[in-house]
């Protein structure tokens, strides 16, 4: 079997994109063990300037990719694309292009990546399917005096992942501060719409799922994020620092634990499986949830094709479930559609 591993060029100094190198290393090591032939294809930086304005042109890079496929003739595409040049909205577009090759591909389809990458769209789909998610609304610039939102709330960019744009400032307790913050963050994220959600100040769970042979989906052991030695006045969120900045207080004090107590784990798993079905996920996924003091479960994010680096939550859950890295890569490739 010949497998083409596709990923975008990492941005130096951005750990949320540099992790793709760790993912590719894990994949190639596992494929070597499985005696699968493989080749890595990298989609380069597609920025260009037209009429004095920076824009993107993927056509040249994608044409090179097709030429490479003609030479290599892969049987399967291992899709590790997360966007291009820190632009996550390209993620579903590039996957849609890869689908047009007609080759089997790992992970989720274009429509699943589209609906999960756009958090506002994902909220609408969850609401239509009776999946509880925090109440909220979208800010797309302009005045914000008439906004009506429950406080405290959390403000986050609507098309980012990996906790990009998430810090303590995002949790807002005061309406005046919210009105001040929204235009600032809107400009900071280059006009990307902002999602304003009710802040669930409770426990956080990560639930990983993997597709097995025959299409059966297994929910892996549930992980809880602990906020260890956390200051009382500090928001309990998995911020960018907590995910990526090694040595920071947040990174060192948000360990995951599979010893989940005082919650019905099967209820958590059932909700994750419902998200898998509603968003038509494939291959592997992760669902992030919060639980409030009354025991209510809220889905805060559905992650199609989540990070599979060795240190990732997904791989930790797989190991807890008794699977090796090689087992996981074998299952992901076998589930390619």
Secondary structure, 3 states (H helix, E strand, C coil): CEEEEEEECCCCCCHHHHHHHHHHHHHHHHHHHCCCEEEEEEECCCEEEECCEEEECCHHHHHHHHHHHHHHCCCEEEECCCCCCCCCCHHHHHHHHHHCCCCEECCCCHHHHHHHHCHHHHHHHHHHCCCCCCCEEEECCCCCCCCCCCCCEEEEECCCCCCCCCCHHHEECCHHHHHHHHHHHHHHCCCCCEEEEECCCCEEEEEEEEECHHHCEEECCCEEECCCCCCCCCCCCCCHHHHHCCCCHHHHCCCEECCCCCCCHHHHHHHHHHHHHHCCCCCEEEEEEEECCCCCEEEEEEEECCCCCCCCHHHHHHHHCCCCHHHHHHHHHHCCC
